[in-house]
Structure formats: structure tokens, C-alpha cells
Amino acid sequence: MGKTSGSEELDSICIVGGGTAGWMAAAALAQRLGRSTTRVFLVESDEIGTVGVGEATLPHIRSFNEGLGIDEAAFMRATEATFKLGIEFRDWGKLGDRYTHPFGDYGRMEDGLSFHHLWLRLRSHGSPCRLDDYSYAVRMAEENRFTRPQTDPGTLQSSFGYAYQFDSTLYGRFLRDRAVSAGIERVEGRIVDWTLDGGTGHVTSIQLADGRSVAADLYVDCSGFRGLLIEGALETGYENWQDWLPCDRALAVPSEVRRPLPPYTQATARSAGWQWRIPLQHRTGNGYVYCSEFVDEESAREELLSNLDSPALADPRQLRFTTGRRRKFWNKNVVALGLAGGFLEPLESTSIHLVQEGIAELIELFPDRDFHPGDESEYNRRMALNFERVRDFLLLHYVATERSDTEMWRYFRAMRLPDSLEEKIEAWRHRGHVVAYEFGVFLPPSWIAVFMGQNVLPRSYDCRAERLPIDALRYRMKSVREDVSKAVGATPAHESFISACGAASESSAAHVRTNPYDL
């Protein structure tokens, strides 16, 4: 874990704050440190509430859970989870549009040629078929069906991944129980002050409201937007991205379950932002992420409530945030995770993933008591790239649009883009090429889904798509569509699969009131 011969391992690690980020870090550190003598403890206060950082997730959460030895069915029962095949976007390219960003591929790669080039050639010959018609994941989602992917890479049924939609507060509690069972100490207390080393500037201890002083070698700051240590103690600074992502408010409200339960999250573009819909077993999560410069709170509240598809279970709760990231995620002996490290709106369900990424990088670059500056620099480089590439992907949704019907959409139409995104868009427009990243969660099929779904078509396609005569190409593409339709027809309904695999829970009113506002 990044140690060199003769280095001294950490005596203790303090995780500041619970919630999803804190207990993810605690559970992961308990697993990775194993029989190490390093003491790991978490400080949180029942007096301080938590902000749910996400109900909808990306497929990477499965590897995190599997690494902890978590049984999928037990986890889903405990968190009221449903399966997730992707995100359906409505009204983004233009009003009336609808497409799905799936966790999977379109068709099959042909001799190193991405499938979308074949589709573009077929389209140039008048084919009315959607790119979505060649995606097993999209077609399953549209028909509210689900099954796990097959392991044989030669089958159509192996061409997708999946994630979960769950109650993030229940997930935090689920991980807390596992972490405590694995030896993580939970310290109840509200942090009111800290002390710094006069020479190194490291945090040497934190003081609790009851007078206790707690010391550790490494502090993992999961204190939410406050950034209690990363900002309060170390004054790390914040890189504000509101010029690019100006939404700064969210209204969240739970509503009653509406069946059938779709295996996807929904994101609908609105006048000054977008509305999410996340189906869980015991309730539906809803919210409106918006820009306060373009709409007032009362109007946003009315727009949200008037677009619910089931009765609300509570009054909307407002959250305020500033999109961006800390200038350093790792500063001296403090590493910031979750909202303490930065915030990007949950349009593509990246909040929990960025926590997971921060934990994975920390474990790979795990410090010893010398805190080698190279480890800190590399961690910050990797996390900055992860945040910036998510930023660019989110921004693509707003700027790849034909909409100009409200002030917000006109703002995006006139925006000067980050160079990194401008280059990505130009490579796509030129010949349908998606530049691959070393670091970054979204692979080419994700970018293709948004480009195509929002009507940004390349000026040309790869010339290798011309190798087949057009009639042979039509036949081959028809066969793919038929294979997809046949496979979907043999796939069970989403809720039936949840029950059959033992993941169904006994929902209760108490569960509904756990934390109905999670984003």
C-alpha cells in the first residue's frame, strides 16, 4: 500500500463524519488493512444531519461491494434497492426528445470498428432505426425487464453492466454495521476545534464539544460541504465551476411508489435545470436541480411538484451547493472524500462513484508516517482528472442542445467551453471519434449515447464502414435488431427478478421516513 522498506505504518486513522462517504471509507479501510495494527475510528455526531450524496449509482459500485464480500441480495433488501441499467433523458436535445444512456454497448464491434459507424452508414441510406434498437440494455430498460449479464463475452447478453438505485442513508447504516463488526470504532462527538503542528502544518488533534481531544496520524474528511478539516483547518481553497455548471440549488421530495418499477433513473430537462426520478422498492426519489439565477425557489417548487407522477410523501427540502472541487483533495495529513472534496450535480449518478474512486486511490497510494509528497501530488492529479472529466461529461448534456426556449438554455448556447470538452466535441463532429481517457469513469459508449441522443451527429463516419455492400450491411444490422428483440422477450420483468433473486424487502412506513431527501 505505497510503503517502502523501513517506513513506519500509520498508528491511527480518524474518519471525520459518517454518512455514506464516511462509512464507505470505514468499511473499505477495515477490509484493506486486515490484520494491521493501525487503529481506524470514525467520529460523528447524532446532532448533525447528513446529506444523501446519491441514490442512483454507476456499475462500479458492484466491485466495491464485492470487494467487501457483500451479498447482493442482502444488500438490496437492506437498502430497498432496485436494479439500474442506465439513465433515461427527456427533453435535452430538444423538447419531446427521449433517449437512454445505457450501461453497455451498442451492437458489436466489427474488426476493430465501433458499431456506431455502421449505424451512421445505414442511416445515410435512409434507415429509420434508432441506435437504441441495437442495445440490449436500452431495450430491457424500455420494457421494464432485467437480468444479470452473462459471463461469456461472445453473447449478446454479456454486452451490458448494471448498477443500483438505493436509499443512501440505509446504505450508510448497512456499511456502518459491517465496519463496526470488523473492528472500526465509532466515536460519538461534535468537533468544535483542532490543533495544527507548528512545523509541518499537519492536523495533530481534534477537540470535541464535551472537552475530549482525539488524535490520529491521518484524517479522512467526510464532513460534507463544510470541509471541516480540509478547508476549516487547512484552508485548502475551492475551485469554483459555476460558470460552467451554474445550477446551485436542489429541491428534493419523496413520492409514493408507482409500478411497474423501471430499472433506470430518469432525468428530465426543465426550464432552469433538470428533474430526477429514482424508483426504489419503498418510495420514489424526486428532485429538481436548478439555477437560482434563472428561477426563484417558489417557482422551482411548483414546477417540481406539478411534474410528480405519484403523490408526494413530504414537503420539498432545499439544498444549496457550489459546483467545483477543492484545490487539493489530499493536503498534508488530511484527505477529503465526498462533499468535503467537491460537488458535481448528480445528473449522471457520479457522487458515490467519486467517493469510491477517492477511497481506491487512497488505498493504492496509502501513506506511511513520513507522508511522502509524491503520493499526495499523484493522488491530487488523479482525482483532479476524475472530477474534471465528469464535469465535461455533465456539461456536454447542457451544451449539446437545440433548446433556446428559456434563459438558462440560451446561457448554455452562448457558453465558451473548457478546452478539454471543445476538443472532445470537435473530434466527434469531425469523424465520430471519441477520445479515450486514462483516468475518467465514462467510456466511449457513454459519450456516444449522449452525442447521438442529443442529435449531435458526426460529419462523416469511418471509411471502414464501407467494406460491406449496403445490402449485406442491412441484413447484418437487421439480424442484430432481431437478436436484441428475441433476447429482451426472454428476459424477466424487473420486479419479478428482484423477488426471484431474494432481493425484495418488506417495505414499511418507517423506511419511507428514514431520509426521504437523498439525491
N, C-alpha and C positions, 0 to 999 in steps of 0.2 A: 504493500500500500504506500509506495513512494518513499519507503525508508531506505537508508543506506547503512552500510556496515558501521557500527559504532554509534549510531544515532540513538537517542533516547525516546521511547514512545511516550505519548501523552499520558499523564496521570489521570486526567479527568476532562470530560466534555460536558458543557452545560447547554442545553437547548432552551432558548428563551421563548416561551409561548407554546401553546398547544395547537388546537385546531388541526386541520388536515395537514398542513405543511409540517408542523411540529411533530405530530405523531407518525407521519411518514418517515421523517428523519430518524426518529427514535427507533422505530421498528427496523429500518434498514441498517442503522448502526449496530443495533443489538445482533442482527444476523451476521453482519460482515466482521464484527470484532470477535465474535465467537468466544473463545476462552481467554481472550486478552484480559490483562489486569486493569485496563483502562476503565475508570468509572464513568458511566453515562447517566445523566439525570436531566429531568425536564422540569422547568419552573413555570407554572401557570397559575392564574388566579380565577376563582369562580366569580369574582366581582366583574371581570372583564369579559364581554361577549366576543365571539369570533365572527368573522365574515366568511361565509362559504365561498371558496375560490372556484368552485365548479361542480356541476352535477354531471355534465357531459364530458367524456374523455376521448382520448386517442388510443389506438390499439396498443401502444407501448405500455399502457397500464397493466396489460396482461403479463408482460415479462417481469414487471415489478412485483406483482402479486405472486407469480410463480417462483420468483427468487426467494420470497419469504415462506414458501411452502404452503400458501393459502389454497384451500379447496374452493373451486369456483362456485359451486352450488351453495356452500355455507356462506361465502362472502355475499352472494347475491341475495340470499334470504335475509341476512343481517342488515343489508343496506337498501332493501326494497328496489333492487336493480332490475333494469331491462337491458336487452342486448342493443347494440348500436352498429349499423352498417355504414353510416355516413351522415351527411347533413343535407337537408333539402333547402334550397334557396329560392325565395319567391320575390319577384319584382325588383331584382337587382340590375339586370341588363337594361330592361325597360319594364314598364307596368304590364302585368299579365304574364311575364316570363316565369318559368319554373324549371329548375334543374337540380340534380343531386351530385354532390361531391362524395364519391364512394371511397371506402377503404379497400381499393382493389383496382385491377387493371381493366382496360377495355380490350376485348378480343384477345389475340395472341400476337406476340412479336414474330415477324416473318424475316428470317435470315438477318437478324440484327436491325430490322426496320420497325420502328414503333407503329403500332396498329393505326393510330390516328391519321397517318399519311395515306394509308389505303382508303380510309373513310373519306378523306378530303378528295382523293381522286374520284371515288364513286360519286360523291356529292357533285363534283364538277360535271358529271354526266347525268345529273338530274335526279339522283336518288333522294327520296323524301325521308329516309330512315334516320332516326336520331343516333348520335354516338352512344347515348344511354342504352339503346336497344342491344348493344353488344357487351353490356356489363351485367354479369350475374348478380353482383351486389346491388346495383341500382334496381334491377327488375325484381329482386327479392323484396327490397325496401318498398317499392311501389305497390306490391301486393301483400304487404304486412306478413311476410314469411321470413323464416330464419332457420339456418342450420350452421353447424361449425364447419370450417373449411376442411377438405380432405388433405391428407399429407402427401399424396402422390402428385408431384409437380406437373405431371403430364395431363392432369384432368382439369376440366373447366371449373370443377368445384373446389379447386385449390387456389383459384385466382383472386381471392379476396382475404381481408382480415376483418376483425371486428373489435369493438370496444364496449364500454358500458355507459349507461345512464343511471346514476345512483344518488342517494341522499348523502351529500358530502359530510354532514355532521355525523351521521351514523357510521360512515366510513372511518372518520377520525376516532370514534369510540371503539370501533372494531379493532383498529390498529393499536389503540391505547391498551386494550386488554391483552393483546398479543405481546406488546412491548414490555408491559409490566410483568407478565408471566415469564418473559425472557430475562428479567433482571434489571430493567430500566426503572430507576427511582423517579417517582413523581413528587415534586416539592410544591406544596400549596403556598402561594405568596404573591403579593403585588410588588413589582420592582419600582423603587422610588429614586434610586441614585446608583452611582457606580464610582469606582476609583480607577485611575489610569497610572501606569508606570511612567515615572518622570523621564526615564531614559528612552525606552522603546516606544512609548505611547500605547502599549497594549492595555486592554482591559484586564485588571488584576482581580477585581471582585465586583459583585453587585449587592446592593443593600435592599432589603425587603421592608415593607411598611411596618412590620412588627419588630424591627430592630435587628433581625438576623443579617449576617453577612455571608455570602456564598461565593466561593472562589473556584475557578477552573482554568485549565490551560487554553482550551479552545471554546469559543462561544458560537453557537449556531443561532442566528437571529431569525426567529419566526414570529415576530411581534406584530406583524401586519403592517398597514400603511405607515404607522408611526416610525418604524425602523428604530426601535428604542436604542440599540447599541450601534448599529451601522451608521445611523445618522445622528441620533441624540448624543451618543458618547464620542463618536469618531468624526462626525461632521464630514461624511464622505462626499456629499453632493449628489445631485439628481440631474439626469439628462432628460429634459422635457421634450416630448414628441407631440405636443398638442397641435402644432402647426400641421402635422401630417394626419394625426388621428385626434380630431377635436372633440369627440364625444367625451364628456366629463361627468355624466350622471347616469344612474340606472335606477329604475323603479322595478321592484320585484314583488310578485304576488303568486301565491299558490292557488290552484283551482282544482275542482273535483276531477277524478279520473274519467276519461272518456275512452270507450272501447270501440274498435279494437286498438290495442296498444301498438303503435308503429315502432319498428326497430330503427328509428332515426330521429335526430334532432331537427327542428325546423327553425329557420332564420328568415324572417320576412322584413324587407326593407320598408321603412316608414318615412314620414315627411322630414324628420330630423334625426334619424338614426335607424335602429332596427329592433325587432321584437323576437325574442326566443320563445320556443315551446319545447319542453323536455318531458316526455312521458315516463313516469315511474310507476311502480306497482300500486302505490298507495295514494298518489296525487299527481298532478301535472305542474311542473315548474314553468312559470312565465315571467317575462320581464321586458322592459323597454330600455335599451341603451341609447342615450340621446345626448345632443349637444345643447347646453343651456343657452348658448348664444343665438340659437335658431328657434327655440321653443321654450315657453315657461313651464314650470312644474305642473300646474293645474291642467294645461292643455295636453301635456305628455301623459298625465294620469288618465285623462278622459280617453285619449287615443288608445292607451293600453287596455283599459277595462272594456271599451267598446269592441275590442277585437279578440276577447277571450272566447273560446269555443265551449267553455263549461263554467258553471258558477264559481266565483271567487270564494276562497275559504278564509281570507283575512284582508285587511286593508293593505294597499301597496306600501312598501317600505323603500325609502330613498337612500341611495349610496352615492357618495361623492369620491372622485378619484382624478388623478392626473396621469395620463398615459406617459410612459417612459421607463427609465431604469436608473439604478444607482450608477454612479461613475465607476465604482468598483463594487463587485459582489463579494470579494474577499479583500478585506482591509485589515492589515496587521493580524490579530488573532480572532477576528470576527468574520463569519461567513453568513451572508444574508440569503434566505430562501423565501419563496412565496412572495406575498405582497411587500415584505420588507425589502426585497430585491428589485421590485418593479411591478408595473401593471400594464397589461395589454388586454383590451376588451376581449370578452370570451367568444368572439364571432366564430372561431374555428376550434373552440374547446381546448385551448393550449395552456390554461392556467395550471392545472395539475401536472401536465407534462413538463412544464418548465421547472416545477418543484422537483420532479423525478430526475430531470436532466441535471439540476444542481446537485442533487444527492449523489448521482452516479459519478459526476466529475470530481466531487469532493473525495469520494472513496478511492478513485483512481489516483488522485494527486494528494493523498492523505498526508498531512504534515506530521513531523516529529516536533520535539520541543524547541528545535532551532528555527522553525518556521522559515525554511529556505525561500528567499524572494522569488526564485524562478517558478516555484509551484504556484505562488499567488498570481504571478503575471500570466502564466499559462491558463489558470482557471478563469481569470478575468477575460482573457482573449476568447476562450471557447464560449463562455456564457454571453459575452457581448455579441458574438456572431449568432448564437442561437436566438437571442432577443431581436436582433436587427433583421434576421431573415423571417421571423414570424411577423414582425412589423410590416415588412414589404409585402408579405402574402396577404395580410389583412387589408392593407391599403389597396392592393390590386382590386379587391371586391368593390371598393368605392369609386375607383377611377376608371375601371373597365365598364363603363356605363353609357347609355344613351339618354339617361334621365337629366332633365333640367327644369323639372316642374316645381321645385321648391328652392329656397335659398341655400340649403345645405348642399343639394346636388349641384347647383351652379358653382358653389365654392370648390367642390372637387373637380369639376370640369376645367376650372382655371388654375388648378394647383401645379406648382413646379415639383416634380417628383424627386426622391432621392436618386442619385446616380445609379446605385445598385439596382433599383427597380426599373429605371429607364432602360438600362442595358438589357435586363431580362425581357422586357416587353418588346424591345426592338428586335432581339434575336428571334422571338416568337413570330412577330409580324413579318419578318423577312422570309423565313422558310420553315416555320413551325418547329423550331428547335428550342428545347428547354435546357438551359444551362444547369448542370448538376452541381451540388454543393458537397464539400467535405463535411461541414457541420450545418445542420439545419434539419428540422423534422419533416418538412414536406418534400416528397419525392416528385419526379416529373408528372406522374398521373394526376396528382393533386392540382398542379398548375394547369395542366391540360383541361381538367374538369372546369375550372373557373374561367379560363380563356374561352373555351368553346361554349360553356353555359351562358356566358355573358356577351356572346356574339362578337368576340374578338378573333377573327379568322386570319390565318396567315395569307400573305400574298401569293405564296406558292407552296408546293409540297415537295418532298424528297423525290428526286428523279427515279430512284429505285422502285417507287410505287408503280412505274410504267412497265415493269418487267412482264407482268401478266397481261394477256389480251383482256380487253374490257369485259367480254362475255364470261371468261374464266373467273375474273375478279368478282363479277356479280354473283356467279354461282357459289364461289367460296364464301363471300360475305353473307349470302342467304343461308348457307349451312351453319355459319356461326350464330346467326339470329335464331335459327330453329333449334340449335343445341341449347342456347340460353333459355328459350321458352320451355323446352322439354324439361330441363333441369329445374327451373322455377316451379313448374307444375307438379313436380315430385317432392317439393320442399314443404315441410310442415308449417302451419301457421305459427307466428311468433309466440303468442301466449301458450299454445299447445306445447311448443318446445320448452318454454320456461317451466311448465308443470312437469313435463316428461323427464327433464334432467334434474328435478329436485330443487330447482331454484326459486320456486314460488313461496312467498311468505304469507303469513296471516296478518294482513294489514289491520291497523286499529286507529282510532281517533288519536290516541297518544302519539303514534308515529307521525301522523299528519302534522301535529303541533311541535315536533322536535325542533326543526329550524326550517320553516317553510320558505325562506327567502334566499336559499343558496343560489349563487349564479352558476 
